[in-house]
Amino acid sequence: MYELKNHMEIAVRQTLQDYLRFNTIACSCEHCQADIMALTLNRLPARYFVSLRGEILTQVESQTLPDQARILSEIVRAVQQVGATPSHLSNE
């Protein structure tokens, strides 16, 4: 059976981890990180693959500067939105 994966999820997760390494945000708990991922992924096109060849092609296509800039831009936007109203505070 084939496993369907979204390369954009992998790219966003890695970019978010890199972002958090160099930037301080209001809250970087797991819940806030998940919210940031969800908001970011909802604003970006999905890039699915099911094979190693598809994964490699998708990775190569996503290495362009505009794609990387768009991912980072959406992460920054989501960080600001989640930081302004962290949902975990309303669940406590």
Secondary structure, DSSP 8 states (H G I E B T S, - for coil): ----EEHHHHHHHHHHHHHHHH---S--SHHHHHHHHHHHHHHS---EE-SHHHHHHHHHHHTSHHHHHHHHHHHHHHHHHHHHS-HHHHT-
